[in-house]
Structures are given as structure tokens and as C-alpha cells.
Amino acid sequence: MSWDEYDEEESAVSSTQSQENLGGIQDESHNPNESECKVSGSCSCDKNMEDELKTKDGRAELHLTASGEVFFYLLRFNGFDLVLIKKVRKKVSSQIFVKDLYVVSDKKLYGFYDVISTPGSLDDLLKPERKRKKANGSLLSDESHEEYIYRPCRKNGKIILKREEGKSDIVSNWEGFFITSGLAHKIVYEDGRYNFVYNSKKYSYEKVIGGIAYNNGMLVYYLKGKDSSLYFQGDHEKIYNIPKITVMSCEGQRTIVGTADGYIYLFDRCVLSKRRKVYDVPITGVGFMNDQVYFSSLDGFVGTEKTTRGFSMFLIMVSIGIFIFAIVMGIISKTVRHSFLDK
């Protein structure tokens, strides 16, 4: 079985907004083994700390967070065992864990500085919200860009968010968020649409923003629904119409997307490179490492697929074709030469 391959020139970003529909492409399917590992909720890990934190025998430790329907977890993995560090009875809707930890719970954004050393700080999720006055009038009626953009600041071992003009204004209307260079961007639901500001431009959508990430100077996100779409906001906007997106992950230059139909799409920067159906059940988690796509499904299955296999087979077939073509041309050339000399 092989991945569908895509020519970079066919998918190249145009000088203006471009859009592609990827729902009707024919490809091969694949059924993995029946081994299972039950998973649920969402997970985020601090990859920047892998080389800094070591066990006594030199193994790198991976710290990660996970959210379920009831609890939020801080965990440590040493290569053999998964150890629970902290568990809080609080549902988290979205999270980012890169040295600092940011989570949204009850539509409020919390920031935690050095949560690995101070796991008890997660108890702040359980504290009742203090009543705050909205700075500069009503947030929802204010059309200035600053209402969507905050600057994280460290204070007394905690992270607080301040508006660009320096006034604290944290309210419970965070539908989601993303972190760019030193800034936290709020996604707000107002007037029946989901809105955020990026690079001084306001974006507004009727559909729910299912996932969003700032990666290598580019904003990547998707809109939920049967007719879902994947967006790349860089020097130009690139849109891919991919049916039933359920999950998205950005790993280095790669973006991986999973769908409810069991498909996985692999993008190199903002260019579609591969597509394949890996399972008959909705995909709930995706990742990419060492030329392999890792995925989990709604029924708890966890599997991997090598992305280089199809491409290597393609190169082999092309090489064989060129070799056969060279032999045929040699035979034809020899036959023509003999025919000419016989005259």
C-alpha cells in the first residue's frame, strides 16, 4: 500500500488567495493490526524540555499534559513508565505546553510558569473567579485590535496577561487562543462569528475553529464541519477543502490532518505532499516523527504509517522504467545502424 503523492508545483501557493478541494481524490486504503490502546481527551507535551531533564541513568524525560472529560493531568514519561505528577478535577478545552503552560477552562485563559517545578500551581484552576471590571468599556463593543491581543508577563511565579496598553483585562470569553512571538491571541465569539486578530488583520468565521497553531512563522488552523477547511496564513493565504477534519498537528515543517473518514493528510510547509486512508474509524490524534505518521482513533487504536514507503517505491519504478527505456532505445539504435550499413 502506498501514499498518494502530490506534485509540489500543482499545489504551489499562488500570489493571491488560493483554494483547493481534496474530497474527491481516489487512493488506496489500509487496515492496521487489531492491537488496541485506549485513549481519550487531548494531549500536549513540552518538547523543548526533553534534552534538559534527564533521569539518573541519562534517559530523557518527557513531561506532558492531558485533558479528559473530568480531569486535567500533568504527567512524566521516562521511556518506560508514565508517572502521574498532578491531577486536577477541571475540564480543559484547549492547551499549549512549551516551557510555559497555557490552558483554557470555563472560557478563561490560565498561564503557569515552570509548572514542572511547581505542579501545585495547577490548583489555581479550582479557585473561584474574581469579578473584574472591563478596561476601557465593553470588550465586545470595542473594535480595536488590542482587545484580541495580550502580552504574557511573569509575576510572583505566575503568568498574567496584559493588554498592549498595559491594563489587565482577563474575562471569561476565551473560545480558544494561540501564542505567537511573545503574544497571546484570543479567539472571541461575538455576533454569531468566531473572531481573532493576526498580523493586524481581523479574521471572522461562522464555523467553529477546531484547532489553531502558530508554527515556523505561519498560522495554521481548520474550521469544523462536514465541509471543513484547512487554512495556512503566511505571506499568502492557502486554503484546502478537506471533508470532516477531526484533528490537526504541526511538527516542524510538517502539518498532519486527520478526518472522520479515517484519512490522514500530510503537508510540507503549506503544500500537500501525501494522503492516505489508514483506518475505517474517525482519527482522534496525529503526530509526525522520523518519517512516520502516528495516529489514534475513536475506538482506541494507535498506529503508525511510514511516509517514505510510497515515495521510495515511486522512485524504484521510475528507475526501472528509465533502465528499460534505455535498453529498448539501445536495441532500436543498434537495429537502425545495422539496417543502414546493410544498404
LINWOHU-V762883 format. One line per field, one symbol per residue. burial: I if it has 24 or more other C-alpha atoms within 12 Angstrom, else O. A space follows every 50 residues. Layout:
burial->???
This chain:
burial->OOIIIIOOOOIIIOOOOOOIOIOOOOOOOOOOOOOOOOOOIIIIIIOOOO OOOOOOOOOOIIIIIIIOOOIIIIIIIOOOOOOOOIIIOIIIIIIIIIII IIIIIOIIIIIIIIIIOOIOIIOIIOOOOOOOOOOOOOIOOOOOIIIIII IIIOOOOIIIIIIOOOOIIIIIIIIIIIIIOOIIIIIIIOOOOIIIIIOO OOIOIOOIIIIIIIIOOIIIIIIIOOOIIIIIIIOOIIIIIIIIIIIIII IOOIIIIIIIIIIIIIIIIIIIIIIIIIIOIIIIIIIIOOOOIIIIIIOO IIIIIIIOOIOOOOOOOOOOOOOOOOOOOOOOOOOOOOOOOOO
